[in-house]
Amino acid sequence: MADAAVDGARRVLVAADKFKGSLTAVEVAERVAAGLRRVVPDLGVEALPVADGGDGTVAAAVAAGFDRREVRVAGPLGDEVTAAFAVRGDTAVVEMAEASGLQRLPAGVLAPLTASTYGSGELLRAALDAGARTIVFGVGGSATTDGGAGMLSALGARFLDADGEPVAPGGGGLASLASADLSGLDPRLSGVELVLASDVDNPLTGPKGAPAVYGPQKGASPEDVRSLDAALAHFAKVLEQAVGARAAEFAAAPGAGAAGGIGYGALLLGARFRPGIEVMLDVLGFAPALERADLVITGEGSLDEQTLHGKAPAGVAAAARAAGKEVVAVCGRLALPPETLGRAGIRRAYPLTDVEPDVAKCIAEAGPILERVAERIARDFLA
C-alpha cells in the first residue's frame, strides 16, 4: 500500500505472537492498541493474537472466540496437571505443550530420556469427547523426545518389551521395545480430520532429527542424543513390522521430528502436516480481519533468522503482502537487517531496545515500553 493510503488509515489489525517470557500475545495486542490510541484516539484497532502451533496456541484460539475447556491429564513426568484446549463448533485446537511442554516440568528439572507425551494423548481424547470432527494439533515447546509413543499409548496403542510388559515412559524406554500394537487405537480417530500444525519440518531421526536438533534444549547430553536417536530409529523399525512401510515413510516425512517426534505419532494417526501459522491464520479468521485493515502490525519477542522459517510474523506478513496490505512489526530484539525484513514483507520493525537499550529493563517493563513503541508507529504511519 502506498504511503499516502497508509497515512489515511483508520483501521489497524494487530496480529502478533507473544513476547516469550514477557507478554502474552493478548497482552501485546492490548499494549499496542493503547499506544496507538494515545496518538490517534479515534483509531479503529482490531486485535487478533496469533500463534504458530507452539505454546500460546490455545490462548490465541480463545481470544478469537473459541471456548476454553480444561481437563486433568498426565504431565511429562506423570504427575497430574490441568491442561486446556479450545473448541468452537466441531473444531478443536489442542496444544501439546499444555500437557507435555517444558513449562510443565518442575523448576530446574529436565528429563530428556523419561518425559512422556501421554498427557497429550489424553488431551486429544478429551477433544474427541467434546465432539470434535476437526482437531488442529499444535506442537512445539515440548519437554519430550518419545516419538509420540506416550500419546499413542493414551489413545489405545500398546508398546511392549520382550517380557510382554509396557516399556518405560519416555524416549529412553523405547530402546527395549519388542512389539507394537496399534489395533486398539480409539476408533473415533478414523472419522476426524487431524491437522499437525508445526513451525518445524524436521524428520524423526538423523542429523536433522528431533534428538540431534532439539534434544539439547531439553537437557539431553551428547550421549543422551545418541541414545534417543537410536531408540527412535528402533521405534520406527518395530512400527514398520506392525503397520508396514508407511511407518518408515512417516519417519522421514517433514514434521515427523516436531516436538520431540510427536509429529511422527500424529502422522501415524493419519494427521496432515501443515505449517502452524498457516493453519492458525485459517482457524482464527485472519483473512476477513485482514480485509478490514489498512495497516497490519505483527511481531514476536525476537525477530531473527528463525522468524523467517515458519514463525508467526513471517506468516502474517506473507498473507498481508499477498493482500496488498502494509505491515510493520514490533519485537523485543531485532536481529534482521531492513532488506531482509523487506523481502519478508515487513516494511519496518520497531524493537523495544530502540526505546530502552537496557535489555533486562525491556524484559521487566515490556508492556509500558511497547506502548511507547506503538506511539512511534502511530506517528510514523497514522498521524
ABEGO torsion letter per residue (X at the ends): XBAAAAAABABBBBBBBBBBGABBAAAAAAAAAAAAAAABAABBBBBBBBBAGBBGAAAAAAAAGBBBBBBBBBBAAGBBBBBBBBBBEABBBBBAAAAABAAABBBGBBBAAABBAAAAAAAAAAAAAAGBABBBBBBEGBABBAGGAAAAAAAGBBBBBAAGBBBBBEAAAAAABABBBAAABBAAAAABBBBBBBABABBABEAABAAAAAAAAAGBBAAAAAAAAAAAAAAAAAAAAAAEAAAAAAAABBGAABGGGAAAAAAAAGBBBBBAAAAAAAAAGAAAAAAABABBBBEBABBBAAAABGBAAAAAAAAAAAAGBBBBBBBABBABBAAAAAAAGBABBBBAAAABABAAAAAAAAAAAAAAAAAAAAAAAAX
